[in-house]
Structure formats: C-alpha cells, structure tokens
Amino acid sequence: MVGTAITRQCREAGVDVHYLTTRQEKIREEPGYRGFLWDPAQRTLDPRSFDGVHAVINLAGTSISQPWTPSNKRKIQQSRTDSLDTLFRHMKTNGKGQVEYLVSASAIGIYGHSFTDYHMESSTHTGEGFLAETVRQWEDAARAFEALEMPCGMLRLGLVLAGKGGALPQIARPVRFYAGAPLGSGRQWQSWIHLEDAAAMFLFAVHQQLEGVYNAVAPNPVTNAKLTRQVAEVLNKPIWLPRVPAAILKLLMGERAELVLGSQRVCADKIKMEGFTYTFANLRPALEDLL
C-alpha cells in the first residue's frame, strides 16, 4: 500500500524505481520501472536490482493483522529482520555501489500503552509486548547499516489511512451499515497519517538523508471515539450503538486486540522541524479525501 503510493509519487516526479518482489508474476519491466526477484528467507536477491540505485526504501514485512499464532509471530518478526539482513549482506559482500542512503519502515508500536503520555522519538516509555519487541528487532536490523558507513533513517509509521487497504475500510464498513461504535473505552489515542503523506515522508527522508528515528504520524492524533465519530460524519451515518466492550474484543482477537485497544499519542514535531509539510494535518480533511 505505502510502496504503491511511493512508486506513483516517484514516477510522477520522473524518478526511476527498482522494486524487489518474491513473486515472479509481479515482475514488470517498463521505462523507469523494473522489478527484480529476491528471497529474504534464503538471503538471496538479484544483484542487478542495485544497478544505478542511489537510495533504498525498505518496507518489507508480512501483515500484523493476521492471527498471532506462534508461527505467525515468527513470520511477522522474521519477515522484517530477514529483509534488512538480506540487503545488508548483499552490500557488505558486493559493495554499496551507488547506494548512498537507506530508510526503513518502523512502527509506533514500540511505544508503551498510555492515555496520557505524549511520545517523542526520545521517549523512554517503550512497550513490553509482541509489537514493541518486533519493532525493536526491526530497528536493530536497520541500525546494522551504520557498520557500512551508510546514513540510515527509520520512520515509525502510525495508523496509515487509505481509501483502499489498511484499517480505514474496516473502520468504515460497520459505520456504513449503521453498526459503527467506538472500540473499548474509545479513549485510546490513534496516531494516524494519510497514505499520501506517509509516502511523501519516505521520499522526504531520502532527499534530506534523514538519520535516526522519526515518527511518521500526522501532527493531530485523535481518540478512537473521535475517529469513529468523524468517519460517521463524513459518511453521513449515525452512531447509535454503545461501545464495543474491550472484553469482547479480547475474546475475539486474543492478544491481537492490542492493535485496536492500545493507545499511543505520538508527537510529529521532529519531522516538522526538518521541514516536512503535511497535505493532511487534520483528520476531517483526510477522511473527506479518502471516503
């Protein structure tokens, strides 16, 4: 989803794109747009993929929305660390070529659950569960590139809102059928970002060669109750059902309920101070654009 938006923005700007995929049927070769095979689990990739490449954007990682069985947890973590390790090993063995910079996706799931904390990149209140540990491993794998004397940035993505894919269609669907309701207490903070801003932020990081960790969220987080209410307002639907009790969500989703009940109020000041400008800084215009 984010990768598709980044690719479109690159092509609109006349920037050539090489992309890696594990599926042969997804290989395309067009002017300024070429696909190459790789297999992170086996640490292999097509070395031609680096020809003429000046920056690498890593977004690889299997979906965290699948059931959190022990085997799926391993896949979620390994898909993130294996991809970075494959890129690292290739550059260490074959040289960096023309690559000058790498930026990797990360996630705000590293921050601890809180209704009151305002998380900056320097926050010491990090989580202790599966999500937080996954992000720690992810970022450690990205930091390995420092050994290659390569500038490396990490963007901690919040809830990415898109018209197709991601969480927003799942939030909007029950609202459309008059069954929308806040989840749990509804007080949990949702640090969101519009898909177009998320993609633009990765390209901004490349152009500025930003190093270290940056929160990739809009500057105005909202509670789950406000998010649900504004989705309903944009769709012109009422919210008349009571809240969905946290106990029911935990019963249905198990440990994965952390995805909808966890609260992270995350600060965007650091990326703003670098000069990044949001197209959608507030939720209502973002929803009107997407729904």
C-alpha positions as CSV (number, residue, x, y, z in Angstrom):
1,M,0.0,0.0,0.0
2,V,2.6,2.5,1.1
3,G,5.0,1.1,-1.5
4,T,2.5,1.6,-4.3
5,A,2.0,5.3,-3.3
6,I,5.7,5.9,-3.1
7,T,6.2,4.3,-6.6
8,R,3.4,6.6,-8.0
9,Q,4.9,9.7,-6.5
10,C,8.4,8.8,-7.8
11,R,7.1,8.2,-11.3
12,E,5.2,11.4,-11.3
13,A,8.4,13.2,-10.3
14,G,10.4,11.4,-13.0
15,V,12.4,9.2,-10.6
16,D,13.3,5.7,-11.7
17,V,12.2,2.9,-9.5
18,H,13.6,-0.6,-9.0
19,Y,11.5,-2.8,-6.7
20,L,12.0,-6.3,-5.2
21,T,9.4,-9.0,-5.1
22,T,9.2,-12.6,-4.1
23,R,6.7,-13.4,-6.9
24,Q,7.7,-13.9,-10.5
25,E,4.3,-12.9,-11.8
26,K,4.8,-9.4,-10.2
27,I,7.9,-8.7,-12.3
28,R,7.4,-5.8,-14.7
29,E,9.9,-4.1,-16.9
30,E,9.0,-0.6,-18.2
31,P,10.9,2.6,-18.8
32,G,11.8,3.8,-15.3
33,Y,10.1,0.9,-13.5
34,R,11.7,-2.5,-13.1
35,G,11.1,-5.4,-10.8
36,F,13.6,-8.0,-9.5
37,L,13.3,-11.2,-7.6
38,W,14.5,-11.8,-4.1
39,D,14.0,-14.3,-1.3
40,P,14.8,-12.8,2.1
41,A,14.3,-16.1,3.9
42,Q,17.1,-17.5,1.8
43,R,19.1,-14.2,1.9
44,T,19.2,-14.0,-1.9
45,L,18.4,-11.2,-4.4
46,D,19.0,-10.3,-8.0
47,P,22.2,-8.2,-7.9
48,R,21.0,-6.2,-10.9
49,S,18.4,-4.6,-8.7
50,F,21.1,-2.3,-7.4
51,D,22.3,-1.0,-10.8
52,G,22.0,2.8,-10.8
53,V,20.3,2.9,-7.4
54,H,21.1,5.8,-5.1
55,A,18.7,5.2,-2.2
56,V,16.9,2.1,-0.8
57,I,13.5,2.3,0.8
58,N,12.7,-0.8,2.8
59,L,9.0,-1.6,3.5
60,A,9.1,-5.4,3.6
61,G,7.2,-7.2,6.3
62,T,4.2,-9.5,6.4
63,S,0.9,-8.1,7.8
64,I,0.4,-7.8,11.6
65,S,-3.3,-8.2,11.2
66,Q,-3.2,-12.0,10.7
67,P,-3.8,-14.1,13.8
68,W,-1.0,-14.0,16.3
69,T,-0.2,-17.7,16.5
70,P,3.3,-18.7,17.5
71,S,4.2,-19.5,13.9
72,N,2.7,-16.2,12.5
73,K,4.5,-14.2,15.2
74,R,7.8,-15.7,14.0
75,K,6.9,-14.8,10.4
76,I,5.9,-11.2,11.3
77,Q,9.3,-10.7,13.0
78,Q,11.5,-12.6,10.6
79,S,9.9,-11.0,7.5
80,R,11.1,-7.7,8.8
81,T,14.6,-8.6,10.0
82,D,15.3,-11.0,7.2
83,S,14.6,-8.4,4.5
84,L,17.0,-5.9,6.1
85,D,19.6,-8.6,6.7
86,T,19.5,-9.6,3.1
87,L,20.1,-6.1,1.9
88,F,22.9,-5.7,4.4
89,R,24.6,-8.9,3.5
90,H,24.5,-8.0,-0.2
91,M,26.0,-4.6,0.3
92,K,28.6,-5.9,2.7
93,T,29.7,-8.7,0.3
94,N,29.3,-6.9,-3.0
95,G,29.8,-3.3,-2.0
96,K,27.3,-0.4,-1.8
97,G,27.7,0.6,-5.5
98,Q,26.0,3.9,-5.9
99,V,23.7,3.5,-2.9
100,E,24.1,6.5,-0.6
101,Y,21.2,6.1,1.8
102,L,18.7,3.7,3.3
103,V,15.4,4.4,5.0
104,S,13.3,1.7,6.6
105,A,9.8,1.5,7.8
106,S,9.3,1.0,11.5
107,A,6.2,1.5,13.7
108,I,4.8,3.4,16.7
109,G,4.0,0.1,18.3
110,I,7.4,0.4,20.1
111,Y,5.8,2.9,22.4
112,G,4.1,1.8,25.6
113,H,0.3,1.9,26.0
114,S,-0.8,5.1,27.7
115,F,-3.8,7.5,27.7
116,T,-1.6,10.4,28.9
117,D,2.0,10.1,27.6
118,Y,3.0,12.1,24.5
119,H,5.6,10.0,22.8
120,M,8.6,11.7,21.2
121,E,11.4,9.8,19.4
122,S,13.5,10.0,22.6
123,S,10.7,8.5,24.8
124,T,11.9,6.0,27.3
125,H,8.4,4.6,27.8
126,T,8.6,1.7,25.4
127,G,6.2,-1.3,25.3
128,E,6.9,-4.8,26.6
129,G,4.6,-6.9,24.4
130,F,4.9,-8.6,21.0
131,L,4.5,-5.4,18.9
132,A,7.2,-3.5,20.8
133,E,9.6,-6.3,20.6
134,T,9.0,-6.7,16.9
135,V,9.8,-3.0,16.3
136,R,12.9,-3.2,18.5
137,Q,14.2,-6.1,16.4
138,W,13.3,-4.3,13.2
139,E,15.1,-1.1,14.1
140,D,18.2,-3.1,15.3
141,A,18.4,-4.7,11.9
142,A,18.2,-1.3,10.3
143,R,21.0,0.1,12.5
144,A,23.3,-2.6,11.2
145,F,23.9,-0.4,8.1
146,E,25.8,2.0,10.2
147,A,28.7,-0.5,10.0
148,L,28.7,0.2,6.3
149,E,29.1,3.9,7.0
150,M,25.7,4.5,5.3
151,P,23.3,7.1,6.6
152,C,20.1,5.3,7.7
153,G,16.7,6.6,8.7
154,M,13.7,4.8,10.3
155,L,10.1,6.1,10.1
156,R,7.8,4.9,12.8
157,L,4.5,4.7,11.0
158,G,1.3,5.2,12.8
159,L,-2.2,4.2,11.6
160,V,-1.9,4.7,7.8
161,L,-5.3,5.8,6.4
162,A,-6.0,4.8,2.8
163,G,-9.1,4.6,0.7
164,K,-8.3,1.0,-0.3
165,G,-6.4,-1.3,2.0
166,G,-5.3,-0.9,5.6
167,A,-7.6,-0.1,8.6
168,L,-9.9,2.6,7.3
169,P,-12.2,0.5,5.1
170,Q,-12.6,-1.9,8.1
171,I,-13.5,1.0,10.3
172,A,-15.9,2.5,7.8
173,R,-17.7,-0.8,6.8
174,P,-19.7,-1.2,10.0
175,V,-20.4,2.6,10.1
176,R,-21.9,2.3,6.6
177,F,-24.3,-0.4,7.8
178,Y,-25.3,1.6,10.9
179,A,-23.2,-0.7,13.2
180,G,-20.3,1.6,14.0
181,A,-19.2,2.1,17.6
182,P,-16.1,3.1,19.5
183,L,-13.8,0.2,20.5
184,G,-13.2,-0.5,24.2
185,S,-13.3,2.8,26.2
186,G,-12.8,4.8,23.0
187,R,-10.3,6.9,24.9
188,Q,-7.3,5.2,23.2
189,W,-5.2,7.6,21.1
190,Q,-4.9,6.9,17.4
191,S,-1.8,8.5,15.9
192,W,-2.7,8.4,12.2
193,I,-1.3,9.5,8.9
194,H,-2.8,9.9,5.4
195,L,-1.3,7.5,2.9
196,E,-0.1,10.3,0.6
197,D,1.7,12.0,3.5
198,A,3.3,8.7,4.5
199,A,4.7,8.1,1.0
200,A,5.8,11.7,0.8
201,M,7.6,11.4,4.1
202,F,9.7,8.5,2.9
203,L,10.7,10.5,-0.2
204,F,11.5,13.5,2.0
205,A,13.7,11.3,4.2
206,V,15.6,10.2,1.0
207,H,16.0,13.7,-0.3
208,Q,17.2,15.0,3.1
209,Q,19.1,11.8,4.0
210,L,17.5,11.9,7.5
211,E,19.3,9.8,10.0
212,G,17.9,8.1,13.1
213,V,14.3,7.6,14.1
214,Y,11.3,9.8,13.1
215,N,7.7,9.5,14.0
216,A,5.6,9.1,10.8
217,V,2.3,10.4,12.0
218,A,0.1,13.4,11.4
219,P,0.5,16.3,14.0
220,N,-3.0,15.9,15.4
221,P,-3.8,12.5,16.8
222,V,-7.4,11.7,17.9
223,T,-9.1,9.2,20.2
224,N,-10.8,6.1,18.8
225,A,-14.1,7.6,19.7
226,K,-13.4,10.8,17.7
227,L,-12.1,8.8,14.8
228,T,-15.3,6.7,14.7
229,R,-17.5,9.8,15.1
230,Q,-15.7,11.7,12.2
231,V,-15.9,8.6,9.9
232,A,-19.7,8.6,10.6
233,E,-20.0,12.3,10.0
234,V,-18.2,12.1,6.6
235,L,-20.3,9.2,5.6
236,N,-23.4,10.9,6.9
237,K,-24.3,8.0,9.1
238,P,-25.4,8.0,12.8
239,I,-23.5,6.3,15.6
240,W,-26.2,4.9,17.9
241,L,-24.6,1.6,19.2
242,P,-22.8,1.6,22.5
243,R,-19.1,1.0,22.7
244,V,-17.8,-2.5,21.8
245,P,-16.5,-3.8,25.2
246,A,-12.8,-4.5,25.5
247,A,-13.6,-7.9,26.9
248,I,-15.4,-9.0,23.8
249,L,-12.6,-7.7,21.6
250,K,-10.0,-9.6,23.6
251,L,-12.2,-12.7,23.5
252,L,-12.5,-12.5,19.7
253,M,-9.0,-11.3,18.9
254,G,-6.9,-12.6,21.8
255,E,-3.5,-10.8,22.2
256,R,-4.0,-9.2,18.8
257,A,-6.7,-6.9,20.4
258,E,-3.7,-4.7,21.3
259,L,-3.9,-3.4,17.8
260,V,-7.3,-1.7,18.4
261,L,-7.1,-1.2,22.2
262,G,-3.6,0.1,22.5
263,S,-3.1,3.8,23.0
264,Q,-0.1,5.8,21.7
265,R,-0.3,9.6,21.4
266,V,2.7,10.3,19.2
267,C,4.4,13.6,18.5
268,A,5.3,14.7,15.0
269,D,7.4,17.8,15.9
270,K,10.8,16.3,14.9
271,I,9.9,15.6,11.2
272,K,8.2,19.0,11.1
273,M,11.3,20.7,12.3
274,E,13.2,19.1,9.4
275,G,10.8,21.0,7.1
276,F,8.3,18.3,6.1
277,T,4.9,19.8,5.2
278,Y,1.7,17.8,5.5
279,T,-1.0,17.8,3.0
280,F,-3.4,16.3,5.6
281,A,-2.5,17.5,9.1
282,N,-6.1,17.1,10.4
283,L,-8.3,14.1,10.4
284,R,-11.5,15.5,8.8
285,P,-10.0,16.6,5.5
286,A,-8.1,13.3,5.3
287,L,-11.3,11.3,5.7
288,E,-13.1,13.5,3.2
289,D,-10.4,12.8,0.7
290,L,-10.4,9.0,1.3
291,L,-14.1,8.1,1.9
